[in-house]
Amino acid sequence: LRALQVVPPSSSSLLPSSNGEGERTARRARSRGGGAAAAGVRWKSSKMGVCVQECGDGHQARCRICSAVVAVIFLFVGITMQFWAGSHVDDIPLSKLCEAYSGSGEWMDAGDFKAMTDWYGEEYGFRCTADQVPRADGHCDPTFQGIASFFLSSNRQATYTGRTDLMRYADIGFYCKHAPNQVSPNTSLTCIDNCPSNSPFCNPFPCRIWPSQTTTPESSNWYVAESLFGGGAIRHVNCEEKAHVFEDFLEAVFGQSSYMHSWYGEDVKAASREFYLTCLVDKGNNGYILTIGPIVSTLGGVITILTLFRRFHGPPWPEVGINLLILSLILILFGFWSISIGTVAEISEYAICGDPPPPVTFRGMRYDGRACVDRDTLGQENWNPFVYILSLVYSTYVVGGVLTFLSVVMFLGLVTGFTEHMMGDRFGKYLMSVNDIPNIKLPFPHHQTPAPAA
């Protein structure tokens, strides 16, 4: 019984002796985990998790590795979605827009433009320019400026400034081969008949550009929202495909015999190439904003991953990672703003009509004049292919941006922990904890209340 008796240690036995016996005794007790106090610490540690309390170096390393793996997965998925959406928001196929406009994805070609210019030349007399030779009737064939002004008549920026170099923002009718199914069955009624001669601004579409232009009665189409200040739906179309249509247009216009200076194949290709480069420059600022954020996020994440290794655990890598991650947060939020301006304004022109009876919605159009995105002109439930892709691109960028944002926050947590530890090691001896504040003796005496007079 005497051997099993537990004798509580006295206060004197816990004091450090000259040979450090008390300290060794306490260290052995902690290493064995004996006693109620040690058991309580182990139980509390298992309840709260190894990353919260009593977390050893091995546990900390595993926690950082797990957090880094999750952050890398979020970052990879997020930047992939952002890169795809950022590169496609202004690169939608022209066939999708023409399919929504006329029910067919075919473009205008050189034969269509030749038929259009021949009819214009026969039906209307044009004033000759300095580089044209008049015909026998004293008139000349239509010029580039004349046709460009017509297709830019729905663009107020071009109309009121007289600019004809904005064909990359021409009306959809310039790019699409077929006329919409809603045009008049009277083939002699063309777009020119819908525009008053005394008004420079006109938006006659949908209409037939020339009498023999065909429609697609077997296919349904959708109403396309109107854009008065340029851009709009045509801005999001692939530049290479628009340049191809523009090249066919130049071949039809400048291939006429009435011009004194003939245009050769290389001249047409040079003008088409200039059109293509100008279109890319117009979209370059938006593409740069949408892609620079994921790039900086990737750099910050890579540097943060490197800090998990001993070789890169010291300065300056953690500080560089923090700076890049903070910068990427700002760029991600700025990217949200940029893509919202470029797409939300276009998408908001349409309405989700559902299945209300007429006259609330009739043949793809609401009573208030807004085009339906989920109803075609035949009244069938069918989504506008162009708006569908534009909405998909926008939502993909937003979801990818949220994942990238979360990964950046997780990376910041990894690097910030090291920075706080480093600052404590370097400047801890110069700092003072809160517990030491009451022990400070002020250099001036305490204020004492005078004793009351007897």
C-alpha positions in Angstrom: 0.0 0.0 0.0 2.8 2.4 0.8 4.3 1.7 -2.7 0.9 2.5 -4.4 0.3 5.7 -2.4 0.4 8.8 -4.5 2.3 11.6 -2.7 1.5 15.0 -4.0 4.6 17.0 -4.8 5.5 19.8 -2.4 6.1 23.3 -3.6 9.8 23.0 -2.7 10.3 20.0 -4.9 9.1 22.0 -8.0 11.6 24.8 -7.5 14.6 24.7 -9.7 17.7 23.5 -7.8 21.2 24.2 -8.5 21.7 21.1 -10.6 18.3 21.6 -12.5 16.7 18.6 -10.9 13.2 20.2 -10.7 13.3 21.2 -14.3 14.3 17.7 -15.4 11.5 16.2 -13.3 8.9 18.5 -14.9 10.2 17.7 -18.4 9.9 14.0 -17.8 6.3 14.4 -16.6 5.4 16.3 -19.7 7.1 13.8 -22.0 5.3 10.8 -20.3 2.0 12.5 -20.6 1.2 11.4 -17.0 -1.1 13.0 -14.6 -4.5 14.5 -14.9 -3.2 17.7 -16.4 -1.4 16.0 -19.2 -4.4 13.8 -20.0 -6.6 16.9 -20.0 -4.4 18.6 -22.6 -4.4 15.6 -24.8 -8.2 15.3 -24.6 -8.6 19.0 -25.4 -6.3 18.8 -28.3 -8.2 15.9 -29.8 -11.4 17.7 -29.4 -10.3 21.0 -31.0 -8.2 19.5 -33.8 -4.5 19.3 -34.4 -4.4 22.7 -36.2 -5.9 24.6 -33.3 -4.1 23.6 -30.2 -1.1 21.6 -29.3 -0.2 21.2 -32.9 3.2 19.8 -33.5 5.6 20.6 -36.4 4.4 17.5 -38.3 0.8 18.4 -37.9 1.5 22.0 -39.0 3.2 20.7 -42.1 0.3 18.4 -43.0 -2.1 21.2 -42.4 -0.2 23.6 -44.7 0.1 20.9 -47.4 -3.6 20.1 -47.3 -4.5 23.8 -47.5 -2.1 24.2 -50.4 -3.6 21.3 -52.3 -7.1 22.7 -52.0 -5.9 26.1 -53.0 -4.1 24.7 -56.1 -7.2 22.9 -57.2 -9.4 26.0 -56.8 -6.8 28.1 -58.6 -6.4 25.6 -61.5 -10.2 25.3 -62.1 -10.7 29.1 -61.6 -8.1 30.4 -63.9 -9.0 27.8 -66.6 -12.6 29.0 -66.5 -11.5 32.7 -66.5 -9.0 32.2 -69.4 -11.7 30.4 -71.5 -14.3 33.0 -70.8 -12.0 36.0 -71.2 -10.8 34.7 -74.6 -14.4 34.0 -75.9 -16.4 36.9 -74.6 -15.4 38.9 -77.8 -14.8 35.9 -80.0 -18.3 34.4 -80.5 -18.7 32.8 -83.9 -20.5 34.9 -86.5 -22.7 31.9 -87.4 -24.4 32.1 -84.0 -25.3 35.7 -84.5 -26.6 35.1 -88.0 -28.5 32.1 -86.8 -30.3 34.3 -84.3 -30.9 37.1 -86.8 -32.1 35.1 -89.8 -32.4 31.5 -88.8 -29.4 30.5 -90.8 -25.7 30.7 -89.8 -24.5 31.6 -93.4 -22.5 34.8 -94.0 -22.5 37.2 -96.9 -20.1 36.4 -99.7 -18.7 38.2 -102.7 -21.6 37.0 -104.9 -24.2 38.5 -102.5 -22.5 41.8 -102.4 -22.1 41.8 -106.2 -25.9 41.3 -106.5 -26.5 44.1 -104.0 -24.2 46.6 -105.7 -25.5 45.8 -109.2 -29.1 46.4 -108.1 -28.1 49.7 -106.3 -26.4 50.8 -109.5 -29.4 50.1 -111.7 -32.1 51.4 -109.4 -30.4 54.5 -108.0 -28.1 57.0 -109.6 -25.0 57.8 -107.6 -22.9 60.9 -107.8 -19.5 60.1 -109.2 -16.4 60.6 -107.1 -13.1 61.9 -108.3 -11.7 58.4 -109.0 -14.8 57.2 -110.9 -15.7 57.3 -114.6 -19.4 58.0 -115.2 -21.6 55.6 -117.2 -23.5 56.5 -120.4 -26.4 57.9 -118.2 -24.0 60.1 -116.3 -24.2 58.2 -113.1 -21.7 55.9 -111.4 -21.8 52.7 -109.4 -22.2 52.9 -105.7 -19.1 53.8 -103.7 -17.7 52.5 -100.5 -18.7 55.6 -98.6 -22.3 55.3 -99.9 -22.8 51.7 -99.0 -20.9 52.1 -95.7 -23.1 55.0 -94.7 -26.2 52.9 -95.4 -25.1 50.0 -93.2 -24.0 52.4 -90.5 -27.2 54.3 -90.6 -28.4 52.6 -87.4 -25.1 53.6 -85.6 -25.5 57.1 -84.2 -21.8 57.5 -83.6 -21.1 57.0 -87.3 -24.2 58.9 -88.5 -23.7 62.1 -86.7 -19.9 62.2 -87.2 -19.9 61.1 -90.8 -17.4 58.3 -90.2 -17.4 55.5 -92.7 -14.4 53.6 -91.1 -16.6 51.9 -88.5 -17.7 49.0 -90.6 -16.6 46.6 -87.9 -19.7 47.9 -86.1 -22.0 47.8 -89.1 -25.5 46.4 -88.7 -26.0 42.7 -88.6 -27.7 42.8 -92.0 -24.3 43.6 -93.5 -22.8 40.3 -92.3 -25.6 37.8 -92.6 -26.6 36.2 -95.9 -30.3 35.8 -95.4 -33.0 38.3 -94.4 -35.1 37.6 -91.3 -38.4 35.8 -91.8 -40.3 38.8 -90.5 -39.7 40.9 -93.6 -42.5 41.7 -96.0 -43.5 39.1 -98.5 -43.4 41.8 -101.1 -39.9 41.4 -102.5 -39.9 44.9 -104.0 -40.0 46.4 -100.6 -36.4 46.9 -99.4 -34.6 48.6 -96.6 -34.3 51.8 -98.5 -38.0 52.1 -98.6 -38.1 52.0 -94.8 -35.8 55.0 -94.4 -37.0 58.6 -94.9 -34.7 60.5 -97.2 -34.6 63.6 -95.0 -33.2 61.8 -92.0 -29.5 60.8 -91.6 -30.3 58.3 -88.9 -32.4 55.3 -89.7 -32.7 51.7 -88.5 -34.8 49.9 -91.1 -33.8 46.4 -90.1 -35.1 43.8 -90.3 -35.7 44.2 -94.1 -34.5 43.0 -97.4 -31.3 44.7 -98.5 -31.9 44.0 -102.2 -35.1 42.4 -103.7 -33.6 39.0 -104.5 -32.3 38.5 -100.9 -33.7 35.2 -99.6 -35.2 34.3 -96.3 -35.3 31.0 -94.3 -39.0 30.2 -93.8 -38.2 26.6 -92.7 -36.0 27.9 -89.8 -37.0 30.0 -86.8 -35.1 33.1 -85.8 -35.1 35.5 -82.9 -35.4 39.3 -82.6 -32.0 40.9 -82.0 -31.8 43.8 -79.6 -31.0 47.2 -81.2 -27.8 49.0 -80.4 -27.8 52.8 -81.1 -24.2 53.7 -80.2 -22.2 51.1 -81.9 -20.8 47.9 -80.6 -23.7 45.8 -79.3 -24.0 42.2 -80.4 -21.6 42.6 -83.4 -18.8 43.7 -81.1 -18.7 40.2 -79.5 -18.2 38.5 -82.9 -14.9 36.9 -84.0 -12.7 39.5 -85.8 -11.3 37.1 -88.3 -14.8 36.1 -89.6 -15.9 39.7 -89.8 -12.7 40.6 -91.8 -13.5 37.7 -94.2 -17.0 39.3 -94.9 -15.4 42.7 -95.3 -12.9 41.4 -97.8 -15.7 40.0 -99.9 -17.5 43.4 -99.7 -14.4 45.2 -100.9 -14.0 42.8 -103.9 -17.6 43.5 -104.9 -17.3 47.3 -104.6 -13.9 48.1 -105.9 -14.0 45.4 -108.5 -16.3 47.6 -110.6 -15.0 48.8 -114.0 -16.1 52.4 -113.2 -13.0 53.1 -111.0 -10.0 54.7 -112.6 -7.6 53.0 -110.2 -8.2 49.3 -110.1 -8.0 47.4 -106.9 -5.9 44.2 -107.1 -6.0 41.2 -104.9 -3.2 42.4 -102.7 -4.9 45.7 -102.2 -8.1 44.1 -101.0 -6.2 41.8 -98.6 -4.2 44.7 -97.2 -7.4 46.6 -96.4 -9.0 43.5 -94.9 -5.9 42.9 -92.8 -6.1 46.5 -91.5 -9.8 46.0 -90.7 -8.8 42.8 -88.7 -6.0 44.5 -86.7 -8.3 47.5 -85.9 -10.9 45.1 -84.6 -8.4 43.4 -82.4 -7.2 46.7 -81.0 -10.7 47.6 -80.1 -11.1 44.5 -78.1 -7.6 44.4 -76.7 -8.2 46.5 -73.6 -11.0 44.3 -72.4 -9.1 41.1 -73.1 -6.1 42.4 -71.2 -8.1 43.3 -68.2 -9.9 39.9 -68.1 -6.6 37.8 -68.4 -4.1 39.8 -66.3 -5.9 38.9 -63.1 -5.6 35.1 -63.6 -2.0 35.5 -64.6 -1.0 37.4 -61.4 -3.0 35.0 -59.3 -1.1 32.1 -60.9 2.3 33.7 -60.1 1.3 34.5 -56.6 0.1 30.9 -56.1 3.3 29.4 -57.5 5.5 31.5 -55.3 3.4 30.6 -52.2 3.7 26.9 -53.0 7.5 27.3 -53.2 7.5 28.7 -49.7 6.5 25.3 -48.4 10.0 24.1 -49.3 12.9 25.0 -47.0 14.9 26.6 -49.8 12.3 29.2 -50.5 11.0 29.6 -46.9 13.0 32.7 -46.2 12.9 36.2 -47.5 12.0 37.6 -50.0 9.7 34.9 -51.3 6.9 35.1 -48.8 6.7 38.9 -49.1 6.7 38.7 -52.9 3.9 36.1 -52.8 1.8 38.3 -50.5 2.2 41.3 -52.8 1.2 39.4 -55.9 -1.8 37.8 -54.1 -3.1 41.1 -52.9 -2.6 42.6 -56.3 -4.5 39.7 -57.9 -7.5 40.3 -55.6 -7.8 43.8 -56.9 -7.5 42.6 -60.5 -10.1 39.9 -60.0 -12.6 42.4 -58.7 -11.7 44.8 -61.6 -12.2 41.9 -64.1 -15.7 41.4 -62.7 -16.5 45.0 -63.4 -15.1 44.9 -66.9 -16.9 41.8 -68.1 -20.2 43.1 -66.5 -20.0 46.2 -68.6 -19.3 44.3 -71.8 -22.0 41.6 -71.4 -24.7 42.5 -68.8 -25.7 45.6 -70.8 -26.2 43.4 -73.9 -28.0 40.6 -72.0 -30.3 42.9 -70.2 -31.8 44.0 -73.5 -33.6 40.6 -73.6 -36.3 39.2 -71.4 -37.0 35.6 -70.2 -40.6 35.4 -71.4 -41.6 31.9 -70.2 -45.0 30.8 -71.4 -47.5 33.7 -71.0 -50.4 33.8 -73.4 -50.8 36.7 -75.9 -50.8 39.6 -75.8 -48.2 39.6 -73.0 -45.8 37.7 -75.3 -46.5 37.2 -79.0 -44.1 35.5 -81.4 -40.9 36.1 -79.5 -41.7 39.7 -78.5 -43.0 41.1 -75.2 -45.7 43.7 -75.1 -43.2 46.3 -74.0 -41.0 45.7 -77.1 -38.3 43.6 -75.5 -37.1 40.6 -77.4 -37.5 37.2 -75.8 -34.4 35.1 -75.2 -36.3 31.9 -74.7 -38.9 32.2 -77.5 -38.3 32.3 -81.2 -40.4 34.2 -83.8 -42.7 31.2 -84.2 -43.6 31.3 -80.5 -41.8 28.1 -79.8 -39.7 27.6 -76.7 -36.2 27.9 -78.1 -33.2 29.8 -76.7 -31.4 32.5 -78.6 -28.1 30.8 -79.6 -26.1 34.0 -79.5 -27.4 35.3 -76.1 -27.1 31.8 -74.7 -23.3 31.7 -75.5 -22.8 35.2 -74.2 -24.6 34.3 -70.9 -22.5 31.1 -70.6 -19.3 33.1 -71.1 -20.3 35.6 -68.5 -21.4 33.1 -65.9 -18.2 31.0 -66.5 -16.0 34.0 -65.8 -17.8 34.9 -62.6 -17.7 31.3 -61.2 -14.1 31.0 -62.2 -13.3 34.3 -60.6 -14.9 33.3 -57.3 -12.9 30.1 -57.2 -9.7 32.1 -57.9 -10.6 34.6 -55.2 -11.0 31.8 -52.7 -7.7 30.2 -53.6 -5.9 33.5 -53.3 -7.4 33.9 -49.8 -6.2 30.5 -48.8 -2.7 31.2 -50.2 -2.6 34.4 -48.2 -3.4 32.4 -45.1 -0.3 30.2 -45.8 2.1 33.0 -46.4 0.7 35.3 -43.6 1.4 32.7 -40.9 5.1 32.6 -41.9 5.3 36.4 -42.0 3.9 36.8 -38.5 6.3 34.1 -37.2 9.2 35.8 -38.8 8.2 39.3 -37.5 7.9 37.8 -34.0 11.4 36.3 -34.1 13.0 39.4 -35.5 11.2 42.1 -33.6 9.8 40.3 -30.6 12.6 41.4 -28.3 11.7 45.1 -29.1 8.0 44.6 -28.6 6.0 44.3 -25.4 3.1 42.0 -24.7 -0.2 43.0 -23.2 0.6 41.1 -20.0 3.7 43.2 -19.3 1.8 46.5 -19.5 0.6 46.5 -15.8 4.2 45.9 -14.6 5.4 49.1 -16.2 6.4 51.8 -13.7 5.5 55.2 -14.9 8.1 58.0 -14.5 5.7 60.2 -12.6 4.0 59.6 -9.2 0.5 58.3 -8.9 -2.1 60.8 -8.2 -3.2 60.6 -4.6 -6.4 61.9 -3.2 -5.7 64.3 -0.3 -6.9 63.1 3.1 -9.9 64.9 4.4 -9.3 67.6 7.1 -9.9 66.5 10.7 
